[in-house]
Amino acid sequence: ERRNPDVQESIAHVNALLHRGRLKVAVDRAPELTESLEQWSYDENSRPMKGGENDYSHAGDSLRYLAWGAMGGAKRSMARGLRNY
């Protein structure tokens, strides 16, 4: 696509892939990504926090873009509720 995916949509896509077992993280081989997935949080406006001393967004953003482009996120529209894959 010519633009970045919507943040909430792509996070929901990654969460659904992880939950369904279609995406797995090798914890010992990707410690920065593991830390990002464990520590990345949301601000008071329900937006993922970026910047600051403890910025966990970089590895998480990389995973979002990869999953969105390579694992079908760009071809579907997420709706609220259950996501069937």
Backbone as CSV, one residue per row, in Angstrom:
resi,resn,N_x,N_y,N_z,CA_x,CA_y,CA_z,C_x,C_y,C_z
1,GLU,0.832,-1.180,0.000,0.000,0.000,0.000,0.869,1.234,0.000
2,ARG,0.292,2.335,-0.370,1.041,3.587,-0.440,1.125,4.309,0.901
3,ARG,0.343,3.903,1.853,0.382,4.564,3.165,0.460,3.509,4.260
4,ASN,0.859,3.965,5.424,0.949,3.059,6.565,-0.443,2.626,6.998
5,PRO,-0.573,1.418,7.514,-1.880,0.969,7.984,-2.298,1.729,9.237
6,ASP,-3.587,1.761,9.474,-4.110,2.360,10.688,-3.507,1.631,11.898
7,VAL,-3.087,2.377,12.886,-2.392,1.794,14.040,-3.279,0.798,14.777
8,GLN,-4.499,1.204,15.133,-5.363,0.292,15.880,-5.720,-0.947,15.065
9,GLU,-5.955,-0.767,13.769,-6.298,-1.909,12.921,-5.138,-2.902,12.832
10,SER,-3.932,-2.376,12.655,-2.788,-3.282,12.508,-2.417,-3.945,13.833
11,ILE,-2.607,-3.273,14.946,-2.381,-3.896,16.257,-3.407,-4.999,16.480
12,ALA,-4.655,-4.734,16.132,-5.697,-5.758,16.264,-5.377,-6.961,15.380
13,HIS,-4.833,-6.704,14.197,-4.464,-7.781,13.276,-3.360,-8.648,13.892
14,VAL,-2.315,-8.029,14.433,-1.226,-8.773,15.069,-1.754,-9.553,16.276
15,ASN,-2.581,-8.926,17.095,-3.133,-9.618,18.267,-3.947,-10.838,17.847
16,ALA,-4.747,-10.696,16.799,-5.543,-11.826,16.315,-4.640,-12.948,15.803
17,LEU,-3.584,-12.592,15.070,-2.641,-13.605,14.566,-1.940,-14.322,15.712
18,LEU,-1.526,-13.588,16.729,-0.881,-14.195,17.892,-1.863,-15.106,18.637
19,HIS,-3.075,-14.609,18.842,-4.081,-15.369,19.581,-4.436,-16.671,18.870
20,ARG,-4.507,-16.634,17.569,-4.883,-17.813,16.781,-3.707,-18.748,16.498
21,GLY,-2.512,-18.344,16.921,-1.336,-19.187,16.710,-0.774,-19.117,15.294
22,ARG,-1.205,-18.143,14.505,-0.690,-17.990,13.145,0.608,-17.195,13.120
23,LEU,0.907,-16.533,14.227,2.135,-15.758,14.357,2.745,-16.106,15.709
24,LYS,4.018,-16.454,15.693,4.721,-16.798,16.924,6.028,-16.025,16.981
25,VAL,6.459,-15.731,18.185,7.702,-14.996,18.401,8.693,-15.917,19.101
26,ALA,9.873,-16.056,18.530,10.943,-16.829,19.169,11.590,-15.923,20.219
27,VAL,11.159,-16.090,21.444,11.558,-15.204,22.537,13.070,-15.103,22.670
28,ASP,13.777,-16.217,22.574,15.230,-16.202,22.741,15.956,-15.570,21.553
29,ARG,15.326,-15.541,20.392,15.971,-14.975,19.202,15.542,-13.536,18.920
30,ALA,14.494,-13.079,19.599,13.999,-11.721,19.367,13.698,-11.036,20.700
31,PRO,14.731,-10.808,21.500,14.482,-10.228,22.825,13.923,-8.809,22.775
32,GLU,14.346,-7.998,21.801,13.830,-6.626,21.715,12.345,-6.629,21.348
33,LEU,11.968,-7.487,20.411,10.554,-7.601,20.036,9.740,-8.120,21.212
34,THR,10.246,-9.111,21.911,9.552,-9.656,23.072,9.319,-8.571,24.114
35,GLU,10.353,-7.783,24.390,10.217,-6.694,25.361,9.196,-5.674,24.876
36,SER,9.212,-5.369,23.591,8.248,-4.432,23.036,6.821,-4.929,23.224
37,LEU,6.582,-6.198,22.915,5.244,-6.758,23.054,4.792,-6.801,24.509
38,GLU,5.727,-6.997,25.416,5.384,-7.064,26.838,5.195,-5.688,27.460
39,GLN,5.958,-4.689,27.025,5.999,-3.400,27.708,5.259,-2.256,27.025
40,TRP,5.018,-2.362,25.741,4.391,-1.264,25.003,2.985,-1.025,25.532
41,SER,2.655,0.208,25.839,1.352,0.507,26.435,0.682,1.663,25.695
42,TYR,-0.478,2.023,26.175,-1.295,3.063,25.558,-1.330,4.306,26.436
43,ASP,-1.533,5.465,25.802,-1.658,6.700,26.559,-3.119,6.901,26.972
44,GLU,-3.413,8.050,27.564,-4.762,8.324,28.062,-5.797,8.479,26.944
45,ASN,-5.337,8.643,25.695,-6.241,8.750,24.543,-6.370,7.430,23.782
46,SER,-5.926,6.350,24.406,-5.971,5.003,23.811,-5.154,4.888,22.529
47,ARG,-4.068,5.630,22.476,-3.132,5.550,21.360,-1.839,4.923,21.879
48,PRO,-1.164,4.088,21.084,0.104,3.501,21.528,1.129,4.596,21.842
49,MET,1.807,4.452,22.963,2.796,5.455,23.377,4.045,5.351,22.514
50,LYS,4.548,6.506,22.104,5.773,6.572,21.308,6.635,7.689,21.860
51,GLY,7.942,7.496,21.750,8.873,8.509,22.220,9.177,8.359,23.696
52,GLY,10.023,9.229,24.173,10.384,9.192,25.577,11.543,8.249,25.849
53,GLU,11.877,8.122,27.110,13.021,7.317,27.527,12.808,5.825,27.261
54,ASN,11.622,5.338,27.519,11.316,3.917,27.334,10.390,3.731,26.137
55,ASP,10.889,4.004,24.957,10.098,3.874,23.737,10.172,2.432,23.250
56,TYR,9.073,1.712,23.392,9.019,0.305,22.995,8.361,0.126,21.637
57,SER,8.154,1.207,20.913,7.354,1.140,19.691,8.101,0.615,18.468
58,HIS,9.408,0.726,18.413,10.132,0.424,17.173,9.988,-1.031,16.728
59,ALA,10.263,-1.961,17.591,10.147,-3.377,17.221,8.685,-3.745,16.979
60,GLY,7.794,-3.197,17.780,6.368,-3.469,17.609,5.849,-2.932,16.284
61,ASP,6.303,-1.735,15.903,5.906,-1.171,14.604,6.405,-2.055,13.465
62,SER,7.614,-2.538,13.578,8.156,-3.424,12.534,7.296,-4.668,12.377
63,LEU,6.912,-5.256,13.490,6.059,-6.445,13.439,4.697,-6.105,12.830
64,ARG,4.136,-4.960,13.212,2.839,-4.551,12.655,2.904,-4.439,11.139
65,TYR,3.927,-3.766,10.638,4.053,-3.567,9.191,4.256,-4.892,8.471
66,LEU,5.083,-5.751,9.020,5.326,-7.057,8.404,4.041,-7.887,8.369
67,ALA,3.379,-7.983,9.505,2.149,-8.783,9.571,1.068,-8.202,8.670
68,TRP,0.964,-6.895,8.625,-0.058,-6.254,7.802,0.186,-6.531,6.319
69,GLY,1.419,-6.397,5.892,1.727,-6.578,4.480,1.835,-8.020,4.045
70,ALA,2.407,-8.869,4.895,2.687,-10.244,4.486,1.637,-11.254,4.929
71,MET,0.812,-10.877,5.889,-0.128,-11.856,6.431,-1.577,-11.412,6.287
72,GLY,-1.887,-10.737,5.205,-3.263,-10.483,4.833,-3.966,-9.301,5.440
73,GLY,-3.316,-8.508,6.248,-4.001,-7.373,6.854,-4.439,-6.330,5.847
74,ALA,-3.647,-6.133,4.820,-3.963,-5.109,3.822,-5.167,-5.497,2.981
75,LYS,-5.532,-6.760,2.983,-6.634,-7.230,2.144,-7.950,-7.329,2.896
76,ARG,-7.958,-6.966,4.166,-9.194,-7.093,4.927,-9.454,-5.817,5.713
77,SER,-10.665,-5.664,6.088,-11.065,-4.541,6.914,-11.490,-5.090,8.264
78,MET,-10.899,-4.589,9.321,-11.226,-5.061,10.652,-12.518,-4.376,11.115
79,ALA,-13.331,-5.123,11.772,-14.551,-4.590,12.378,-14.486,-4.870,13.868
80,ARG,-15.225,-4.147,14.618,-15.235,-4.386,16.059,-15.784,-5.769,16.343
81,GLY,-15.302,-6.383,17.413,-15.779,-7.697,17.791,-14.793,-8.770,17.386
82,LEU,-15.276,-9.991,17.229,-14.410,-11.111,16.908,-13.852,-10.984,15.500
83,ARG,-12.617,-11.386,15.356,-11.951,-11.365,14.054,-11.710,-12.804,13.641
84,ASN,-12.369,-13.233,12.626,-12.250,-14.608,12.167,-11.184,-14.721,11.099
85,TYR,-10.240,-15.625,11.311,-9.171,-15.852,10.347,-9.212,-17.277,9.920
